[in-house]
Amino acid sequence: MNLDEKIEELREILRRDRGDLEVVDFKDGILKIRLLGMCTKCPFSQITLSEVIKKKLKEVPEVKEIEVV
């Protein structure tokens, strides 16, 4: 699965709870993302970030590091 497909998969998961994410930048293996919608206020967003988002994005070989901006 490529990065675009993985991002869409994650967006579908987050949208179930009225959240979303966007890619801000991807350069030299560093992926910068922004959480949107309910993800910005959710007390579980850090758990979702570490246990779901980062794990799934690290499955993409080109992604070396993930930063939330």
N, C-alpha and C positions, 0 to 999 in steps of 0.2 A: 504494500500500500504506500502510495507517495504522500508527500506532506499535505497537498491540497485535499486529498481524500480523507486523511486522518483529521484534519481541521474540521471538515464537514461532519464527520462522525462525532466529534466532540461537541460541535455546535448543536447537533440534534439532541444529544444527551442533556446539555445545559438548557436548551429551550423548553424541555419538559417542565422545568421549574422556573420558567420565565427569565432565565439567564442567557448569556451569550458570551462570545469572545471574538476578538478581532486580532489579526496579525498586524502589528505595527511595523515590524522590520524583520528581515531575515538576511543576514550577511555573515560570511565566514563561519557558518555553523551555529551562530547565535540567533536564536529565535526570540523576538520580543513580542509579547502578547499583552492585551488589555482585556480584563474581565468587564462585562457589561451587564446591564439590566439588574435583576435581583442578585446576581453574583457579587455586586459591589456592596450590598448590605447584609448578605447572608452570613450568619455566624459560623457556618460550616464551609465557607469558601476556601479557607486554608487547607482543610482536609481534602476537599474536592481537588484543589490545585495539586497537592502532593500525591494523593492516592489515585487520582483518575487522570487529570490533564497531563501532568509531567510524565507519568508512567506510559501513557499512550503515545505521547509525542517522542519519547525516547526510543520507541520502536522504529522510528524513521531514521535510517543510518546517517543522513545528512545533518541531523540535529545533534549538536554537541552540547549545547547549553540552552536553558530556557530562562528568560527574565520576564517578570511581570512589571509593566510600567504603568 
